[in-house]
Amino acid sequence: MIWHSASEFFAMGGYALYVWGSVAACAVAMAGEVVALRLRRRAALRMLQQQGAVRRIERAERERGGERDIAVSLQREAA
């Protein structure tokens, strides 16, 4: 498709509502995933802190060069 102006581009050949609505829905879903991931990580860290494992994991992360994957850290610590 060739657009001769910015308004033609944003109109998307008459399908602007569908196209830009889809773009907005994807952006909202991706932002929601980031927020949900942060909340799950915070809850996991809080649970581990209650169990006293956070200090061991943080020390292991520093020794391994800043690895932030808690599951990997716990597996390596258990081995």
C-alpha positions in Angstrom: 0.0 0.0 0.0 1.2 3.5 -0.8 0.1 6.4 1.3 0.4 9.9 0.0 -0.1 11.6 3.3 0.0 11.0 7.0 -3.8 11.2 7.2 -4.1 8.4 4.6 -1.7 6.3 6.7 -3.6 6.8 9.9 -6.9 6.1 8.0 -5.5 2.7 6.9 -7.7 2.5 3.8 -10.9 2.7 5.9 -9.8 0.0 8.4 -8.2 2.4 11.0 -10.5 1.5 13.8 -9.7 -2.2 13.4 -5.9 -1.7 12.9 -5.3 0.9 15.6 -7.7 -0.9 18.0 -5.6 -4.0 17.5 -2.4 -2.1 18.1 -3.8 -0.5 21.3 -5.1 -3.9 22.5 -1.7 -5.5 22.0 0.0 -2.6 23.8 -2.3 -2.8 26.7 -1.8 -6.6 27.0 2.0 -6.3 26.9 1.9 -3.6 29.5 -0.4 -5.7 31.6 2.1 -8.6 31.4 4.9 -6.5 32.6 2.9 -5.3 35.6 1.7 -8.8 36.4 5.2 -10.1 36.2 6.5 -7.5 38.6 3.7 -8.3 41.0 4.4 -12.0 40.8 8.1 -11.5 41.3 7.5 -9.2 44.3 5.2 -11.8 45.9 7.7 -14.5 45.3 10.5 -12.5 46.9 8.2 -11.7 49.9 7.5 -15.4 50.3 11.1 -16.3 50.1 12.1 -13.6 52.5 9.6 -15.0 55.0 11.4 -18.4 54.6 14.8 -16.8 55.0 16.1 -17.7 51.5 16.5 -14.2 50.0 19.9 -13.5 51.5 21.3 -16.8 50.1 19.8 -16.1 46.7 21.1 -12.5 46.6 24.6 -13.7 47.6 24.5 -16.3 44.9 23.3 -13.7 42.3 26.3 -11.5 43.1 28.7 -14.5 42.9 27.2 -15.5 39.5 27.4 -12.0 38.0 23.9 -10.7 38.8 21.7 -13.5 37.7 18.1 -12.6 38.5 16.3 -15.8 37.8 15.1 -17.0 41.2 14.1 -20.5 39.9 17.6 -21.1 38.5 19.2 -19.8 41.6 17.2 -22.1 43.8 17.9 -25.1 41.6 21.6 -24.4 41.7 21.5 -23.9 45.4 19.7 -27.2 46.0 22.2 -29.1 43.8 
